[in-house]
């Protein structure tokens, strides 16, 4: 480890490592941060990712444990930052501009004068100022700002002075009216900055999902024409208020939204707008998404916007079958099947032309099939998949042709369960979304490794629901899907397909060989990975490498994404 510096820092509460880096530069009299970077041999950018914090703390005379407590740690995947035990999206946590509370810095300025020390050695940056979802200071209730009141210039991290702008004006002179935000105070409390407020709905979510949930609800409140009330003064406070009083507020929000948009009978998107379209598990988390979408669907059914058994979120309700699947099973066209359902009064209220809806399985069993049936109709799958199953399980008669009766007996012989785990899906959806072949799942059902249940007594495989966890366990550990490789190594799926066409990656059916993929990425770097190692922007990598005689191994136009050989990159002093 390098030697400690002669000039050292006094410890400050809630100061992150990159904030201490700026304070140390001011303490040592440097006019630019690059001067301190040359001396320490690591940069402020390294500290914002959680790198070299221990060494910096030793050289600056600070406690490494305390400094790490307030410092962010960048996750290698997922664009996430871990701070104070919470996961924050990169972008919500941002060091593009340097925000501050001028009253906090003014208190530091006055305290330094009373101690008789240089104000640049005492004034410090607080870790929660980098979190964009915290808009006001939890202590003073004033808005956090990043501009200079004199020249209007937005402050960046390249200037080592926290108290003075490049124009010479002091950054602690502005007077702010109190504009306390209850949502900002709640989020600050989750990070341990202040006392934590209680909100049952948001407390069950990760920080990143809680921020997204408040934003979705505030958008909906704006669309519904709900104005801020009481002391709440920011748009996020409207969303937080709805989340706080969830049981009473969400029906009123949906009523106001429906009344304002005035579009009944035209579907969920037309009726509820952004509240429905922007709610998904990836951004808002499964807990909030499930609660909000369930509330929207109940409200939509009560007001006749959708049918009670309409297919929602791409899947029919449990115990029902879609009209398309029923038509395939009956061997009839969609129009004929719909006419039969209309005659049987089986089309639910609120159904619309071109929108899939589900019907009760008992009604489906009562409709007459077209005779004679084929093995494809009995199995309830496509022609190609039916041919594979017939060949795999020998469902042929004495003439070597597919036998509908044998197919029916084979489907009836598949073992089923009365109840399944919480995460289940239709057999066809699991095959498509989890990249597991239909024949492989059928072998697992027969062997008892895949639990399934049957929605109807006479339907084919399209009426089977299976355990997603059991199906995923059937995937070979030696094979990866394109999606698996893309998420694991950060490569574009189209680039992976192009590498397969060039013969660089070995492909077994629809999957890639794991050993081959790992060997390739052990010897190659993507542009983003190389930019991370060089500490430069990704768009500068190709020009930077070209000037030093390093050229991409694969790239446009033959491959969509650019890859460099690791052996060649050693010339770049990685």
N, C-alpha and C positions, 0 to 999 in steps of 0.2 A: 504494500500500500504506500502511496506517496506521502510526503511529509505534510504536517499541518501548516496552515498559513499563519503568518505573523499577526495580521489583523483578523480578528474573529468576530462572530456575531453573538449578540445576546438572544436567548431563545424567546420566541413569541408564540402565543397561543393561536391555533387555527391557521398557521402559516404553512403552505405547501412548499415542497422543495424548489419548484421553479420560482416561487415568490422570494424565497431566501436567496436564490441565485441572483436575482435582480438587486436585492438589498445589499448583498456582498459586493456586487459591482459598484454600487454607489458608495459603499463604505470604503472601498479601496481607491476611489477617485477615477474609475474608468469612465470614459465618455461613450463607449460602445460596449455591448455585451460580447462582441467577438474578441475583445482584448482579454476578458476573463476566460473565455472559451479556450484561447490559445494556451493560457497558463495552466488550466485544469485538465485540458485534453478531452473534455466532453462538453456538450452544449446544453442549453436550456431545453432544447427539443428532446434530448435524452431523458431529462428529469420529468418532463410531462408524460412520458410513457412508463415511468417507474424504474428506469435504468440508472445505475450509478448513484442511487440515493445514499447508500451507506458510506461510500467513499466521500461524497460531497459533504455529508454530515460530519465525518471525521475531520476533514480539512477545514471546515468552517467552524468547528468547535461546538457542534450541536449534537443532541441525543438522536441517534439513528431511529430508535423506536418511536419517539415522539414525532419526528419529521415524517416518517413513513405513515404515521397515523392520519396525517392531513393531506397526504400526497396521492394523486391518482395513479392507477395501474392500468395500462392499456391492454385489453384482451387481444390475443393474436388473431382471432376470428370473430365475426359477428358485429364489428364496428361498435364495440362496447367499452366502457371505462368503468372500472371498479373503484368506488370512492366511499369510504366509511361503511363498507359492507353492503352497499347498494350498487346495482348495475344501472348505469346511465348511458343513454345512446350518445355516440360520438356525433356532435352537432348540437345536442342539448348541452353537453359539456364542450366548451370551445375556448381556445386561446387565440382566436383570430384577432380580436381586439381586447384591450385590457380594461375591464369594468372596475368600478370602485364606488364606495359610499364616501362622499366628500366629508360627511360629518365624522365618520370613523377616522379618516386620514387627518382631519383637523384635530381630533383628539390625540392622535399620535404626534402631530406637530407640537401641540402645546405640552404634551408629556415630555418630549425630547428637550424642549426649552427649559422645563422645570428641573430636569436631570442634568442639564448642562452638557449634553452630548450632541453630536451632529444629527440633525433631523433625518438625514438619509440613512443613518445606521439604525434608526428606531422604527420609522414608518414602514409598515408591512402590508402585504397583500393577504387577503383572507381567501381560503380555499373555495368557499361557496360563491364567491363573486364570478367564478368561471362557469357556473351552472346557469344556463340561460332561462330555465323555467322558474328560477328564483328571481323575481323582478324588483323586489324591494328589500331594504335592509331590515333584518329581523329585530335589530336593536333600536334603530331610530325611526323606522317606518317610512323612510324617504326612498325615492326611486334610485336604482343603481344606474350609473351613466358611464359612458366611455369617451365623451367628447370634451373639448376645452371650451370654457365659456367665453374666452377672449377671441380665439381664432377659429373655433369650430372644428378643429382637427381631431379626428378620432385617434385615441392613444393606442399604440401598438407595443409589443413586447421588445422591440429593438432598442427602446430608450431606457437606460438604467435608472432614471429618476421616477419615483412614484409620486412625488409631490409637485413636480414642475413640468410644464409642457415645453416643447422645443422652442416655442415663441417666447418663453421666459415667464409666462403667467403661472401663478400658483393654482394648483388643482383642488384647493380646499376652501375657496372663497364663495362658492355659490350657495345661496340659501334655498332650501327646498321646503315646500309645504308637505305636511304629513299626508302620505297617500298609501297607508298600510293596506296590504293585500292579504286576505285570510288564506287564500290558496298558496301564496308564496310563503307565508308563515308555516303552513302545514308541511310543505315540502322541505323547508329549512329544518323543521323539527325532526323530520325523518333522517336527516343527515347529522343530527346531534348539535345543531347550531343554537337552537332555542328549545323551550318546552314543547313537547309534541302534542298536537291537537288530535282529536279522535274522529275517525270517519270509518265506519265499519266496512263499507264497500271497498274503499281504497287501501285500507290497512291490509287486506288480503292479497294485494297485488304487489309485484315488483315495482321499484321506483319508476322504471321506464314505462311500464304498462299503466301506472297510475297517472303519469303525465299525459300519456296518449288518451286515456279515458276522460280526463278533465277537458282536454282539447276537443274531443268528439262531442261531448255534452255541451260545451260552450258554443261550438258551431251550430248545434241543433237549437240552442236557446236563441241564437241570433236569427236563424231561419224562421223560428216560430214567433219572432217579435217580442221576446221576453226581455225587458230592460233590467239593468242592475237596480237593486233595491237596497235601502239601508246604507251602511258604511262600505259596502262592497263596490269597488271602483274599477276593477279590471275585468276583461272578458272571461278570464279563467275563473274568477270568483263566481260567476253564474254557473259554470260547470261544476265547481266544487260544492256549491249550495245544493244542486240537484243530486249529486252523489251523496252528500251528507244526509239528506232527507229522501232517500231513494224510493221507499215504498209509497210515499205520498206524492212525490214530485214527478216520477216518471209517467204516471197516467195523465197528469195535467200537461206535461210537455208534449206527449203524443197527441192529445186532443187539440192543443194549440197548433201543433205542426200540421195536423190534418185539416184543421179549419182554415189555416192560412194558405196552404197549398191548394186545397179544394179539388183534389183529384182522386176520387173514389172509383173503385172498380177497374183501375188501370195498373195494378201491381204494386209491390212494396217499394220499388225504386222511385216510381212517380209519386207515391203517397208520402214517403218519409225522407227522400232525398239523401243528403250526406250522412244523416244519422244511420242509415242502413248500408250505404255503399262503402263507407270508410271504416266499418267495424269488421275486423277479421282477427283471427287468433294470432297471426304473426306480429301485428303492430300493437294491438290492445291486450293480448294475452287471452288464454282460453277461459279464464274465470269470468272476466268482465264481458267478453264477447258472447258467451253462452247466456248470461243473465240478460243482457240488453236485447239480443236477438230473440230470445224466448218471450220477453215482454212485448216486443214489436209484433211478433207473430200472433200472440194472444189478442192484442189490440186489433190487429188487422182482421182476424177471424170474426171478432165481435162486431166490427163495422162493415163486414161484407166485402173487404178489399181482396181477400184471397179465400179460396175454399178451405174447409177445415182439414181435408186430407191432401192438400196440394203438396207436390214435391218441393221441399225447402232446402236451400243450400246444397242442391245437387243430389239429394237422396230422399227416397220416400219414407214416410213414417213407419215405425216398426209394426208388423202385422198387416201390411198392405203391399200392393203390387202396382207398378206403373202400367198405364194403358199400352205403351209400346211393348213392354214385356208380355202383357196379356195377349196382344195381337200376335206376337211371335209364337206364343205357346198354342194359341188356337189355330195358327196357320192361316190367319185372315189378314186383310189389309187394316191399316189404322182407321180408315173411314168406316169400314164395315163394323169393326169392333166398337167404335164410338156410337154407331147407330144402335147396336145391340144394348149398350149400356144406357142409352137414352130411353129405349123401350122399357128397360128394367128399372127406370128412375134411379140409376146408380151414379149419375153425374152430380157432384155436390154443388151447393150454392156458392157462387163467387168464382167458379171456374171460368177461364177465358180461353179463347181460341189461340192455339200456338203455345200455351203454357202447360207443362206437364202437371198432372195431378194423379193422386193415388186413390185406389178403391179398396174396399174391404175384401179380404181374401175369400170370405164365404160367398160373396157375390160373384167373384171370379170363377169359383168352382161350379156355379150354376149355369154358366153360359155354355152353349153347345159348341164343341170343336168341329172343325171341318174334317171330313173323312176322305181318303185314308190319311193317317198321320205318317210322317217320316221320322227317322231317327233324330234328325236335326231339330224338329219341332218337339219331340219328347224330351230331348236333352235341354232345350231352351237356350242354346248358344248359337253362335254363328256357324256357317257351313264349314269354314276351315277348321275351327276349333272342334266341331263335331267329328270331322274326319280324323283328327288327331286322337280324340278320345275313343272312337271306334277301333282304330288301329292299336291303341295302347292297351285297351281293356278287352279286346276281341269280342266286340258286340256285333258279330256277323252271323248270318244264317248259313245253311249248308252250301249255298251257291256263292258264298264269299261276299254277299252284299250286306250293307248295314240293316240290322233288324230292329224295328221300333219296339217290339215286345221285349227283346233282350235289354234294350236301352231303358225301358220303363222299369223292368225288374232290377236292373243295376242301380238306377237312381233311388228306388225304394229301399234297396239294401244298405244304403249309406247310413252309418250310425249317426244319430242326432241326440242333442241334449235339450233338457227343458229350459235351462238358463245358461247364459253366457257371461263372460267378464264384461266390464263396463265399456271397453273399446271394441266395438264390432263394426262390421261393414258388409254390404252385399258382396257376394263372391266375385262378381264381375268388377266392382270398384276396387277391391283389394288386389286382384290380378293386375289391373292397370296402374294403380297408384303406388303399389309396393313392388312392382316388377317381379312377381312370382308367377310362374306358369300355371295354367289351369290344371294340367295333368299332375304337376307336382303337388298342388293343394289336394287334389282328389286322392292321390296316394297317401298323403298325410291324414286325410279323413278316415280312410280305410284302416290305416295303421293305428288310429287313435291319438295321433299327435296334434291334430287340428280339431278343435271343438266347433260344432256348427248346430244350427237349428233351421227348421224348414217352415216357411211362412204359410204354404198351402199344402194340402194333401196330395194334389195331382200335378203340381207344377214341376218344372225342370230345375236345372242348376241355377237359373236366374232368380229363383225364389229362395235360395239358401243364403243365410247370414253366417259369417264365420268370425272367429276371434282373430283380430289383426295381429296380436302378439304371437299367436301360434303360427300364423302364416309367415311372418317375418323370420321366425326361427328356422324355417325351411331353406332360407337362402344360403347358398354355399359361401363359407368364409373365404374361399379362394377367388371369388368373383365379386365384382363391384358393378353397379349400374353407372351410367353416365352422370346421373344426378348425384350419386354418392361421391364420385371422383371430383365433380365440380365443387361441391360443398366442402370437401376435405382439403383440397389443394388450391382452391381459388381460381380454377381454370374455367374458361367459358365453354359451355356444352358444345357449341358449334365448332370451336377449335379442337375439342377432343374428337369429334366425329371426323374432322379433316385429317387429324393425325392417324386415325384408324385407316382412312383411305390411302394415306401415304405408306402404310405398313409399319409405322413407328410403334403404335400400340396394338397389341394382340387382342382380338375380339372372339369370344365364344358365344355364338348366337347373338343375343341382345345385350350381353354383358362383357366387361373388360377383365382381363386377367390381372389379379391383384399384384402378383410379383412383378409383372411387366410394368404396371403403372408406378409402383413404388420405386423401381429401378430408374424409370425415366425421370421422376421428380427428384430423385436423389442426385441426379447429374445435371438438372436444368432448373432455371429460375424464371418466373414470370417477371414482367416489367414492374409490377407492383412490389414483388418481393425484393427485387434488386434496388428499387427506389427506397425501400425501407432500410436496407443495409447501407446505402450510400447517403442517407439523410437528405435526399433531394426530392423534388416533385416527380411524379411518374412521367409526366409529359417531357421532362428534361433528360430522361435516362438514355434514350436512343442517341440523341445528339452528343451527350456526354461520353457515351461508350464509343461512338464512331470517331470522335476526335482522338481517342487513345488506341485506335486500331482494333476495337472489339466489336464484332458484328453479330447480329442475331443468328441463332441456329435455325429457327423457324419463325416465320412471320408472313405478313401479307405479301402477295395476294393468295398464296397457296394455303396459308393458315391464318385464320382471323386474328388470333392473339400472338403476341411476340414472346418468344422464349430464347433465353441465353444459356450457353453451356457454362456450368459452374467452373470448369477448368479455365475457360477463357476469361471469366470475370475476376480471376485472381490478379490479373494485370491492373485492375482498378483499385487495388489495395483494400480489399474487403476485410 
